[in-house]
């Protein structure tokens, strides 16, 4: 009987998927230590995982493993190269959290544009009259550059359009149909020089690490806003802070960080022009329910050979031989 291990508990609604698959054995693993992951993967045909890092050696030693199903869309905690070499498919819940992340991104945009932290403090600290010094930014007529025009980017574009924003997009891997209201740019630099707001929605890879550094920040028009609800490491945080404090940038909204959680002495925590949230863009009840169910379905489908290729981040592993042959 095939076995799936659920590394890190999911919401109870997710486990209902197994009701339709009595031929699948499953187990929830709460201990995410390397020793525990080595042990639980050793006899597993599939696994779901949230944020815990998987040791490469555990994949190497898991002779029955056919799929790692990520609860979410990021996969920097999974050793992709090792999985691909071992013909282990890595799947993501591609459709499940797009709405929640897009809505949270707009929340970050509004918070940065309307100086949410400073406005909140003036009321709480009985400094009401200082509201006249807290001049915000209207979104109407501003240009939003979306880097990474995937499912989240599509959802964000529709919401930004409702605010009357002009929408640019950069994504070298574009394919399919895209909204008529979106203008695509051929290179990142062409978009940066026109963007009042920059929003990042790409995975963290060797090619995207520090994608936005001091050079790119200086290309943005005076008074621009940076939003990162993608992955920590896409933005050079030191350069971002310097550009905000110098007055070149208006502000930022960050949901992801190079180090999570940020260190207690991180200068990001003391800058009121940077609105922060704790990597929570996808954390709505609706999104968590959907991601939990989809992560289990992906694992089952991969074992049965029916996994939707759109969910796969290492498609060359789809040619994996049957489990019994490994």
N, C-alpha and C positions, 0 to 999 in steps of 0.2 A: 504494500500500500504506500503510495507517495506521501511524503511528509513535508509540511511547511512549518517553519519556525517564525513566529511573530516577534522580532527583536524590538523591544520597547512596546508597551501596551498601546492599543488603539482604542478609540471610543467603542462602547459596547455594540453600537449599531453595525460596526464593521463585521463582527463575527457572524452576523446573520447570513452572510454570503455562504458560509460553510453548510448551512441548512440544505442547500441544493446540491451539495457535493459530499455525501456521506462516505465516499470512497477515498477522501483525503484525510489523513491524520494531521493534526495541528497542535502546536504548543506555544504558549506565550513565554518569552524570555525577558526577565527584568534586569538581570545582571549583564551589563554590557562590557565587562572587563575583557581584555584580550583572551584570557584563559577560558572564560565562559563562551565567547564567540567561537573559538577553536572547537570546543566540545560540541556545541549545539549545531554547528554547520557540518560537522563530520559525517552525520547520517541524514542530512536534510537534502531534499530534492529542490526546495525553493525556500526563500526567506523574504520577509518584508523588513524594512528598517526605516527609522526616522532619522535622527541626527547623529547617532553614535558612529564613530569611525570604525571601519572594518579592516583588520590587519590583512595585508596582502598574503601573508603566510597562511592565514585561515582559508583563503580562497584556493591557494595552491594545494592544500591538503584535503579539500572537500571533494572527494571523488564522485559523489552523486549529484552535486549541486548543478542546477541548470539555470536558475534565475535568481537575481537579487532585485526585488521590487521596492523602489524608493517611495516613501510616503512624502510626496512633494515633487518639486521639479528640479531642485538642485541635487547634484550628485558628487560634490567634492569630497564627501566622506567615504566614497566607494572607490577602490583602486581599479579604475576603468581599464587600464592597460593589462593588468593581470587577469581581470575578468574576460577580456577579449581573447587573450592568449589561451585561456582555459575553456573558451567557448561557453562562458556563463553570460547569459543575456542580462543587461541592466535596463530596467524599465522604470519609467516615471509616471506619476499620475497627471498626465499632461493637461487634461481638461478640467480637473477637479477644483483648482483654486484660483483660476484666472479672474473670476469676478471679484473675489475677496481681495486679491492683491491689487487689482486695478482700482477698486474703491479706496483701498488704503493709500495707494499712491496719490490719488486726488486729495485725500485727507492731508498728506504730507505737503503737497503743493500749496493747498490753502493755508495750512499752518505756517509755512515759511513766508508766503506772500503777505499774510495778514499779521505776522509777528505775534503768533499765538502765545508764546512763553512770556514775552514782555507785557502783553495786554493782560494776561491772567494775573501776573504778579502785581501790576499796578492796582488792581482791585483788591486783591488779598492783603496787600501791604498798605492800604489806605493812602494810595498815591494817585487817586482818581484823576486829578487835574493834569497829570503827565500824559494823558491820552493824546493830547495835542502834539506831543513829540513823536508819537508812534505812527508814522505815516506808512501805510501799507501799499500794496501793488494790486491793481486790478488785473484779472486774467483775460478779460475781453480784449481781443485784438492782438494778444501776445502770441509769440511763436514757440511752440513746444517741439523739441527734438526728441523722438523716441529712438533709443538705440537698442535694437533687438525687437523686431516686429513679429513676434510669435503670438501665442494666444493671449497673453497678458497685454502685449502691445496693442493688439486689436481692440481689446476691451477698453483700454485706456484711451485710445484714439476716439472712440465713440463718446466717452464721457467728456473729454477735452473739447470736442466739437460742440457739445451742448453748452459749454461755457463761452462759445464764440472764439475759440482759439484757432490759430493757424497751425497745421500739423505737418512736421517734417519727420521722415523716418530714415534710419540707416541700418541696413542689415545685409551683409554680403551673401547670406544664405537664403535669400528670398525665393519663394516659389508659391504658386497658387494665386488666388484672387485676393485683392486688397481693396480697402475702402477708397472710393473715388476722391474723398476729401483729403487723402494723404498724399503729400508730395515726397517722392523718394530721392535721396541724394546719393551720388556715386561714391563719395568718400566722406569719412567722418568730419574732416576739416571743413568741407563745404557746409555741413549742417551746423557745426559749432559757431561759426562766425555770424550765423543768423538767429541763433537760439536764445530766447529770453529765459526759457526753462529747459533743462536737460534732464531726461529721466532714463535710467539704465535698467535694462531687462535682459541681460545675457548671463550665461553661466560663467563661473570662475574657472578659467583654464590658463595654461601658460601664455596663450596669446592675448588674453583679456586682463591678466593681472596688471594693475596700475594703468589700465586703459586710459583713465583720465588723470593725468599728472599736471604739473605746473604749466607745461607748454600748452596743453589742451585747455586748461582753465583760463589762461591768458588770451586764448582765441575767442572766448565768449564775450559778448557785448558787456559793457559796464552795467552792473545792476542785475546780472543774471542769477538764477536759482538752480541749484543742483539737487536732484532727487536720486537716492539709491535705495530701491526696494528689491534689488537683485541679489547680489552677493557681496559680502565684505571683501575688500581687496581690489575691487574694480576701480576705486578712487584712492588716490594718494591723500590720506587724511591730513597729513602735515601741510601739504600744499593747499588743500581745501581751506584749512583753518587760516593760513596766512592770507589767502585771497579774500576771505571774508573780513578779517580784521583790518586789512589794508583798505577796505571799501570797494574793491573791484567787484566783488560778488555781493548780492543783496542778502543771501542766506542759503540754507540748505535744509533738506529733510532726509534723515538717515534711518533706515530700518535694519541695516546690516552693517557689520563692522569687521575690521581686520582681525581683531581679537574680541571674542564674545564670551562673557560680557566684557565691555571695556574696563580697563583698569580703573580703580577708584581715583587715581590721580590723573586720568586722561584729560587733557585740555579741552576735549570735545564737550565734556560735561559742564564746563563753566561758560560756554559761549551761548548767549541767549538767541543769537541769530541762527543757530543750528537746532532744529526740532528733532528730537530723538524718540524712537520707539524700539522695543526690545525684540527685534526680529519677529514681529507679530502680524505681519501683513496678511498671512494666510490663516490666522487663528480666529476664525469665526465658527460657530457651531455648524453652519451649513457646509463650509469648506472642509472642516475636520471629518465630518460624517462622510462626505464624498471622497476625500482622499483615503480614508481608511478602507472603505468598500472597494475603491478602485485598486489600491495596492494589493489587496488580497485577490481580486479578480485577475489582475495582471500575472500574479504568481501562478494561479491555477491555469490560466490560459497558456502560459509559457510551458508548463509541464505537459499540457494536452496538445501543444503544437498549434494553438489557435490565437496566439498573442497578436494584437493589432500592431503592425510595424511602426505606427506613429508614436507609440509609447516607448520605443527602443532608442537608446542613446548610443549603442555600439552595434549597429546593424550587421556587421560582419560576423557577429556571434550567432546570428540566427541560423547559420548553417550547422549548428551543433549536432553532433551525433546523438542517438538515443541514450538515455541515462545508463542503461545496462551495458553499453559499449565503452563507457569511460572507466 
